[in-house]
Amino acid sequence: MSNSKSDQIKQAQRQSWDSVAFGWQKWWKTFENGAQVVSDKLVSLGDVKPGSKVLDIATGIGEPAITAAHRVGNDGYVLATDLSPQMLYIAKERAKSLKLDNRMEFKEGDAETIVLNPSEFDVALCRWGLMFLPNLDLGLSNIHKSLVEGGRFATAVWSTPNKVPQLSIPMNIARRETNAPAPPPGTLGPFSLADDKILFSAFEKAGFRNIQIEKVNVTFRFDTAEDFTKFTQDIAAPINVLLKDETKERTEQIWNMITQEVSKFATISNNSMEKKGLVSIDNEAICIVGTK
């Protein structure tokens, strides 16, 4: 991919993530209640310890950097990076509120081109970010160089669409109802690394060894199907892009279809311990770790 094309993609991504940053801030507790299991898994796979120096790529509003910062203690250090300044701003504010800013730094940039000191970090982490890299090989090479000998890189990507209804349901409905063509093979997006063989091969090419893959179940819960839809409206920039040329009435119809489909995940049990109408959606993440 040419540098100009890659730069255009990154600029579009930056604008897209900036546009939904405050939606992520609004819903971060709801998201992290489900996603924390992946942050914990990555910190474990990376073997983050007290005193570790940790790099977090595509941190978004601060994960798994914040989870790692709790683990490294006062003698450790976490550098959290992202190409979206708005997302990084929120991550910084979260770190301050948790009194972790004494061991955390934040740097704007993308995985492929961000300048990192060679052989500096004990661990590198990335949660749901690699799928959006225009040049995966370049990004992995940059991360690999930043690690000390024996350092680990642990990352998570989404599995195939049928195993990630949280994302695929609203996207499929929005595409169908707007007659949007299916993205061509190789298009960057949440599912572009769902084939773990591609991921394994890319890790090998970058020089990682002792590569291991684990599947992790990620359950997101919402009080109602309507809450799921509000959440998606606030954070899912790609769906809002698909709907931008629709009339207000038509847009509302499509969101109602999404709500109706997601309501199939609602609890209907009479068990007094379960809240009736609670929406619980299971998804599969692929976690992979390699050693330099």
N, C-alpha and C positions, 0 to 999 in steps of 0.2 A: 504494500500500500504506500502511495507517495506521501511525502511529508505534508504537502498541502491538503490532501484528502484527510489524512490523520488529524491535522490541526483543525479542520472544519468539523470533524466528528467530535473532537474534544470540546470545541467552543459550544457546539449544540448541547453536549452533555452538561457542560458547566451552567449554561442558561437554564436547562431543564431542571437540574438539581437545585439551583438557586431559587427557581420559581416555586418549589414545593418545600423549601427548608422549614418554613414556619408551620407548615402542616405536619412535618415530622416532629417539630418541637411540641406541637399540640397533642400528638398521639404517641409520643415516645414510650410512655409507661405501658400503654396497651401493646405496642409492638414488642417491647423488651420483655414483657411478661412471657411471651412465647419464644423470642429469639435468644434470651439469656442462655438457654441450654447450648446454643451453638457457640456463643462467646466462651462459656465455660469449657466446652470441648476443645476449642482451638487453643486456649491458654494451657490446657492439660497436654494436648498433643505437642505443643511447642515447648513444653517443659519450662514454663515461666516460673522463676524462683525469686525469693528475696534477693535483691541486688542485681537482677537481670537488667540488661539494656534491651529494650523492645522497640521495634518499628511496627507501626500499624498503617497499612496502605488502604486508601479509600475508607477512612474512618467514619465518614458521614457525620452524624451528630455525636460521635464519640465511642463507638464500639467496634471491636473488643478492646480498644485502648484503655477505657476506664476500668474494665474488669482486670486487665493486666496491671494497671497502676495500683490497684488494691493489693495485688499479689507481690509486686516488686518491693514494696515498702519504701522507707525514706532513703535507703541506700541505692535504690534502683532508678531507672529513667525510662520514660516512654515518649517517643516521637510519633505524633499522630499526623498523618498527611491526607489531604483530599484536594481535588481540583475545584471544589465549590467553596468560595469564601464565605457564603452565607451558612453553609452547613458547618464549616469550621468555627464560625463565630458562636454558633449554638453549642458546639462541643466544648469550646473554651469556657463558656458560661457554666456549663454543667460541671466541668472540672473544678472551677472556682467554688461552686456551691457545695461540692463534696470535699473541699479542702485538699484537692489532689494536684493543684497547679504548681506546687513546689517540686513535683517530680515528673511533670508533663510539659512538653512543648508541642507547638502546632505549626505546621508548615504547609503552605499552599503549593500544590503541584501534582502531576500525574505520575503513575508508577514507571512509565517508560523514560521520562526525561528528568525527573526530579533529581537534583544533585545530592548524593548521599556519600558520606565518607566510606571508603572501602574497609572491609573487615572491622566494622564498628559494633554491630548488633549481635547479641546472643540469640535472639529470636525475632522473626518477622511474622506478622499476622495479616490476614485480609479476609473480611467477612462479606461475601456477596459483592465483590468488586471486580474480580478478574474477568468476568463475563463481558465487561464493557470496554476492555482494552483493545484498541485498534491493532496493536502489534503485541500479542501475548508473549512472543519469544523475547522481544526487547525488554518488556516489563519484568519477566522472570529473570533475565540476565542481570538487570539492574539490582533486583532484590538479592540475587545470589551473591553478587559482588559485595553487597553491604554487610553480609554476615561474616562472623568469625569462622575459622575452621571448626567444623563440628556443630555450627549453629543450625537451627531448624527454621523452616518456613511452613506454617500451617494455615490453610485457607479453606473456605467453604464456598460452594456454588450451589445453585438450585439443580434439582433433578429434572426429569422430563415433565412436560406440561401436565400430563395425566396424573402425576404424583404431586403436583403443586397447585391444587385448586384455588388456593388463596389468590394466586396471580392469574391463572389460566381462565377461570370463570369470567371475571369482568372483561379480560382482554378478548376472549373468544366472542362474547356477546357484542362488544363494541365493534369488532371487526365485521361480524355477520350483519349487524344492523346498519352499518355505514357502507357496506359493500367494499370494504378495504381489502386489497389483495393481500394474500399471505406473504410475509417477508421472504425474500429469496434466501436460499441456503447460504450460511456464512454471515448473515446479518447479526450484528451485535445486539444483545438483549439478555434478559434474565435466564434464558434457557440455552444460550449459545455454547456452554460448556457442560451440558447435561450428559454427554457421552464421556464417561470417566476414562475411557481408553485414550481419548484426545488429551485429556488433562495429564494422565500418567506419562504419555509420550512427551508432552511439553516440559514436564518436570525433568525427565531424563535428559532431554536436549539441552536444558539449562545447566546441567551438571549436578543435579540433586541425586542422592542415593538413599537407600533404605526407605523407599517410597511406600507409604501405606495409605489405604483408602478405607474410610468408614462411612456408613450411612446413618444419618441422625433424623429422628422424627421431631418435627417442629409443629407444635399445636398453638394456633392463635384462637383466642376467645373474645367474643363480643357480646354485650348484653342483649342485643337484638340484631336482626338482619339489617335493619335501617342503620344501625351504628356501623356495621361493616361497610355499607355503601358510603356513609359520610367519611369514614376513614380513607376509603379508596379515592374518593373525590379530592381529598386534601393532599394525598401523598403520591398518587399514581399519575405522574406527568404524561406518560405515553398515551393513556386513555383519554386524558383531557385534550391532547393534541388530535386524536382521532375524532373527537366530538366537536372540535372548535367551529366547524362550518355548518353544524346542524342548528335548526331553530331551537329556541328555548323549550318549546313544547315537545319537540322530538327528542331533545337531550333528556328531558325529564322522563319521557317514556322509556328510553334505553336504561337509565339508572333504575327505574322501577322494575324492569326485567331482571336486572342484576340482583336487586333486592329479593325478588321472588325466587330466583334460582338459589341464592344463598340461604334462603329460609328453609331449604331442605336439610340443612345441617343443624337446624334448631332442635333443642332438647324438647321432647314431648313426654318425658317420663313423669310419673306422678310421685317419684321419689322426693321426699321433702328436703333432702340434702342438695338436690339439683334445682337451679333456678329455671323455671319454665321459660322457653324462648331463647335461652342462652345459645349462641351460635359457637360451635367448636369445630375448627377445621384443621385436619392433620395434613402435613406437608413433609416432603422428603428433601433433606439437604445432603450433599456429598461433601465430606471433609477429607482432605488429603494433606499429608505431611511428608516432607523430605528433608534430608540432612546434607549440608555442604561438605 
